[in-house]
Amino acid sequence: MYATAPTPTRTPAPPTVHERAVITWGAIFPLVTLSQWALSPLIGPWPPVLRALAITLVVVPIAVYVVVPRLSAAYLRLARRR
């Protein structure tokens, strides 16, 4: 029997810098907003620099390890459909 050639899978191009910026913003904005709302009773009276430090200590790991990878995967699924 003849072996069939594998069907080529279409690999989408990686996101452009503009698409990555939108993905990152889509992760960061809601996380910062929710963190400010949730942490304001605890850190409201703190100086602005310490509030920013506390919020970024919460937001950045969640964005980098959870939200951005999921948004990137969703983008790739959408890009494959094009």
C-alpha positions as CSV (number, residue, x, y, z in Angstrom):
1,M,0.0,0.0,0.0
2,Y,1.0,3.5,-0.6
3,A,1.7,5.8,2.4
4,T,-0.4,8.9,2.4
5,A,1.4,12.2,2.7
6,P,0.6,13.9,6.0
7,T,-1.8,16.8,5.6
8,P,0.0,20.0,6.3
9,T,-1.2,21.9,9.3
10,R,-1.4,25.6,9.0
11,T,0.7,27.3,11.7
12,P,-0.4,30.9,12.2
13,A,2.3,33.5,12.3
14,P,3.2,34.7,15.8
15,P,1.3,37.7,17.0
16,T,2.7,41.1,15.9
17,V,4.0,43.5,18.5
18,H,0.6,45.4,18.3
19,E,-1.4,42.2,18.9
20,R,0.8,41.3,21.8
21,A,0.3,44.8,23.2
22,V,-3.5,44.3,23.0
23,I,-3.3,40.8,24.6
24,T,-1.1,42.2,27.4
25,W,-3.4,45.2,28.0
26,G,-6.4,42.8,28.0
27,A,-4.8,41.0,30.8
28,I,-3.4,43.9,32.8
29,F,-6.3,46.4,32.8
30,P,-8.9,44.1,34.4
31,L,-6.4,42.7,36.9
32,V,-5.3,46.2,38.0
33,T,-8.9,47.4,38.2
34,L,-10.0,44.4,40.3
35,S,-6.9,44.5,42.5
36,Q,-7.4,48.2,43.2
37,W,-11.0,47.5,44.2
38,A,-10.2,44.4,46.3
39,L,-7.1,45.8,48.0
40,S,-8.3,49.4,48.6
41,P,-9.6,48.7,52.1
42,L,-6.2,47.3,53.1
43,I,-3.8,49.6,51.2
44,G,-6.0,52.8,50.7
45,P,-4.2,54.9,53.2
46,W,-0.7,53.8,52.0
47,P,1.5,56.2,50.0
48,P,1.0,55.9,46.2
49,V,4.3,54.1,45.6
50,L,3.6,51.4,48.2
51,R,0.1,51.0,46.7
52,A,1.5,50.5,43.3
53,L,4.1,48.1,44.6
54,A,1.4,46.0,46.3
55,I,-0.8,46.0,43.3
56,T,2.0,45.0,40.9
57,L,3.1,42.3,43.3
58,V,-0.4,40.7,42.8
59,V,-1.1,41.6,39.2
60,V,2.2,40.7,37.4
61,P,2.5,37.1,38.5
62,I,-1.2,36.4,37.8
63,A,-0.9,38.1,34.4
64,V,2.3,36.4,33.4
65,Y,1.6,32.9,34.6
66,V,-2.2,32.6,34.1
67,V,-4.0,35.3,32.1
68,V,-1.6,36.1,29.2
69,P,-0.9,32.5,28.3
70,R,-4.7,31.9,28.1
71,L,-5.3,35.0,26.1
72,S,-2.4,34.0,23.8
73,A,-3.8,30.5,23.3
74,A,-7.2,32.0,22.5
75,Y,-5.6,34.3,20.0
76,L,-3.8,31.4,18.3
77,R,-7.1,29.5,18.1
78,L,-8.7,32.4,16.4
79,A,-5.8,33.0,14.1
80,R,-6.0,29.3,12.9
81,R,-9.6,29.9,11.8
82,R,-8.6,32.7,9.4
